[in-house]
Amino acid sequence: MTQIPVPPAGRDLLADKVVVITAAAGAGIGSAAARRCLEEGAHVLISDQHQARLAAFRDELADSFGDRVRSTPCDVTDDAAVQALISHAVEHFGRIDVMINNAGLGGTQSIVEMSDHEWQRVMDVTLGGTFRCMRAALQQMVRQGRGGAVVNNASVLGWRAQPGQAHYAAAKAGVMALTRCAAMDVAEHGIRVNAVAPSLATHPFLAKVMSQDLLDELASREAFGRGAQPWEVAAVMAFLASDYASYLTGEVISVSSQHA
């Protein structure tokens, strides 16, 4: 295993931009994205359906970043809650510049045993939630008339096969296709839509949906002999959200060292 690098210092890539992030509480990619965006100078609204965890994380971030960070609960399967999330950002910060759609739901189940409920639940959160949040954010960005950027969280499983992941892989492949088509719909408004596709980002929540043996096996396939740290995925999200990616749209960037 190679040595895990230290997160780089912020360089104001997102100075004064307003960023909204879903599923941002806890220890995964969403929380890392919130911290990275704040380190890059953004004003950030974090959301999650876990209210207590969300409030605790907001307080933690506020200790370092003050009133540049706010929070509001949101269930991405509820369109009224999604609309309220966008309204909250606009009411407090005046606009939205960046939407990071991180919410997703996984699980492991053979398609032979998979129930309709298991299939629909993963689809509704992972693909449907991305659609609802992106639609609401894009509508606001179009009204603003000043461009903007959307960054969706996909997965290499949208390209690759893994047992027990039919629902999750199908949803993430859908996020990729949604990203590409949405980018074409809003290009005339100067709005960019891209996605990241991580292979394995190591965080405690994975242990709830995958066995340790499988996690160890997946890590062993990585060229660096380890999974990515959540901040390593978040750094790519911040790049895609920034003006450094001004000519990138409709792209899915693999954040992966996995062997082909």
Secondary structure in CASP SS format (residue, H / E / C, confidence):
PFRMAT SS
TARGET T0000
AUTHOR 0000-0000-0000
METHOD secondary structure of the structure
MODEL  1
M C 1.00
T C 1.00
Q C 1.00
I C 1.00
P C 1.00
V C 1.00
P C 1.00
P C 1.00
A C 1.00
G C 1.00
R C 1.00
D C 1.00
L C 1.00
L C 1.00
A C 1.00
D C 1.00
K C 1.00
V E 1.00
V E 1.00
V E 1.00
I E 1.00
T C 1.00
A C 1.00
A C 1.00
A C 1.00
G C 1.00
A C 1.00
G C 1.00
I H 1.00
G H 1.00
S H 1.00
A H 1.00
A H 1.00
A H 1.00
R H 1.00
R H 1.00
C H 1.00
L H 1.00
E H 1.00
E C 1.00
G C 1.00
A C 1.00
H E 1.00
V E 1.00
L E 1.00
I E 1.00
S C 1.00
D C 1.00
Q C 1.00
H C 1.00
Q H 1.00
A H 1.00
R H 1.00
L H 1.00
A H 1.00
A H 1.00
F H 1.00
R H 1.00
D H 1.00
E H 1.00
L H 1.00
A H 1.00
D H 1.00
S H 1.00
F H 1.00
G H 1.00
D H 1.00
R H 1.00
V E 1.00
R E 1.00
S E 1.00
T C 1.00
P C 1.00
C C 1.00
D C 1.00
V C 1.00
T C 1.00
D C 1.00
D H 1.00
A H 1.00
A H 1.00
V H 1.00
Q H 1.00
A H 1.00
L H 1.00
I H 1.00
S H 1.00
H H 1.00
A H 1.00
V H 1.00
E H 1.00
H H 1.00
F H 1.00
G C 1.00
R C 1.00
I C 1.00
D C 1.00
V E 1.00
M E 1.00
I E 1.00
N E 1.00
N C 1.00
A C 1.00
G C 1.00
L C 1.00
G C 1.00
G C 1.00
T C 1.00
Q C 1.00
S C 1.00
I C 1.00
V C 1.00
E C 1.00
M C 1.00
S C 1.00
D H 1.00
H H 1.00
E H 1.00
W H 1.00
Q H 1.00
R H 1.00
V H 1.00
M H 1.00
D H 1.00
V H 1.00
T H 1.00
L H 1.00
G H 1.00
G H 1.00
T H 1.00
F H 1.00
R H 1.00
C H 1.00
M H 1.00
R H 1.00
A H 1.00
A H 1.00
L H 1.00
Q H 1.00
Q H 1.00
M H 1.00
V H 1.00
R H 1.00
Q H 1.00
G C 1.00
R C 1.00
G C 1.00
G E 1.00
A E 1.00
V E 1.00
V E 1.00
N E 1.00
N E 1.00
A C 1.00
S C 1.00
V H 1.00
L H 1.00
G H 1.00
W C 1.00
R C 1.00
A C 1.00
Q C 1.00
P C 1.00
G C 1.00
Q C 1.00
A H 1.00
H H 1.00
Y H 1.00
A H 1.00
A H 1.00
A H 1.00
K H 1.00
A H 1.00
G H 1.00
V H 1.00
M H 1.00
A H 1.00
L H 1.00
T H 1.00
R H 1.00
C H 1.00
A H 1.00
A H 1.00
M H 1.00
D H 1.00
V H 1.00
A H 1.00
E H 1.00
H H 1.00
G C 1.00
I E 1.00
R E 1.00
V E 1.00
N E 1.00
A E 1.00
V E 1.00
A E 1.00
P E 1.00
S C 1.00
L C 1.00
A E 1.00
T C 1.00
H C 1.00
P H 1.00
F H 1.00
L H 1.00
A H 1.00
K H 1.00
V C 1.00
M C 1.00
S C 1.00
Q H 1.00
D H 1.00
L H 1.00
L H 1.00
D H 1.00
E H 1.00
L H 1.00
A H 1.00
S H 1.00
R H 1.00
E E 1.00
A C 1.00
F C 1.00
G C 1.00
R C 1.00
G C 1.00
A E 1.00
Q C 1.00
P H 1.00
W H 1.00
E H 1.00
V H 1.00
A H 1.00
A H 1.00
V H 1.00
M H 1.00
A H 1.00
F H 1.00
L H 1.00
A H 1.00
S C 1.00
D H 1.00
Y H 1.00
A H 1.00
S C 1.00
Y C 1.00
L C 1.00
T C 1.00
G C 1.00
E C 1.00
V E 1.00
I E 1.00
S E 1.00
V E 1.00
S C 1.00
S C 1.00
Q E 1.00
H C 1.00
A C 1.00
END
